[in-house]
Amino acid sequence: MIIKLERVRVQSRRAEEAINITPKVDDIVEKSGVKNGVVNVMTCHTSSGLLVTEGIPCLEEDILTHFSRLLPEDEDYHHRRYLDFDGRMGFNAESHLKSILGGIQCTFPIENGKVVRGSRQTIYFMEYDGPLERVYLVQVLGE
Amino acid sequence: MTIDFHTHPVLIREFAEKYPNYVRVAREVFNIGNNFQPLETFFLQMDVAGIEKAVLLPIACARARQDAVSSNEQVAELCGMSGRFIGFASVDPMMPGAPKELESAITSLGLKGLKLDAALQDFDLNDPRVFGIYEVAAALEIPVLVHTGMSWAPGTPLEQGQPLLLEKAIRRFSNLHFVLAHWGWPWVWDAAALALKYPNVFLDTSCLYYDGPKEFIQFVFSKQIPTTLIERSLRNQVVFGSNYPRVEIKNMVRALKSLSLTEGCLEKIFSTNAERLLGVRQ
């Protein structure tokens, strides 16, 4: 049994952004030595996400636009207060809620050393409160 | 040129890796829990907010808090790394060498202003030694940004942030530009009155103490203080400040732009007034 965990840094460049991380995940799996198993990908942040959809710009835009429609910036959020443990205001409730809505992780099977996924499936790191340098985890398990 | 007149370089990862006390100061003295970020994030935060340059503010609080919140040398180092930064100096007025240190920070390190925070630095704003520092600042023709209002830093007494404590200095040094940080919140009318009465007083917009940026700014600058006070009377004495990284610059820009201020007034707040203070525009 092989278990490998990799921490990957990604720099978002906009306030909200869908970043295709599929090639990076593929690469980590192929270099892991695991022939058959699973790969789990997870963001380490509660105002970002991970999701899987078709890898085309119109959908990237639709996801961000409609998440913002469902969770507008100007809603009445309890999170808008001083957070003494952070030394700053919590004013990004909508970012946290988008993270919950879109999810924070995904899992794919590995077969013959490669990630198995549908031909349209693309893995996105979702930035909801950027720009920031973020970290996501890629854990490969198998043999 | 759009300028953020109030930022603190306390979460820069390159410095966290380079300077041993940098992390402790961020966590325990400045009191901020966010992740350290590469310098690139600072520029990207400015980019998404439409801000071209940022004033970096250190706080010389080593006597009171063991370490400074960024040193003058660190600020100068950052300015050397990017022309987008405008560095201010900070000195401890209670230290005998402070006047010379300030002069050196301006003439040798190339810093462009002075930052003081009586609460965090633990001094009396009306101590004669502070006036000695103002004399040097006036001779150097640099602006002085003074913390006023509430501070989130632990152990800082609220009363030392009262804007009216500065009136004596403002009157005596009428040729020195004072920038009252955070608009003196919660004493916003005191700060506004000082600016109304004294043309050498400027106010920065970096106040956010509850609710979201837009809610807070709209309440303070339309309910507590009428927006027309800024538009009609103080339009030449207000500068944009975010207080990044306590709040992202984009959020404070958006909040300020949500006020019913004219484009001409916003141009002064985001650009012209800061340029005049920094001597890049007459």
Interface residues (C-beta under 8 A of the other chain):
Chain A: Q11 S12 R13 R14 A15 E73 D74 Y77 R80 R81 Y82 F85 D86 G87 R88 M89 F91 D129 G130 P131 L132 E133
Chain B: R13 F30 N31 I32 G33 N34 N35 Q37 P38 E40 T41 L44 Q45 D47 V48 W152 L208 Y209 Y210 D211 G212 P213 K214 E215 P245 R246 V247 E248 K250 N251
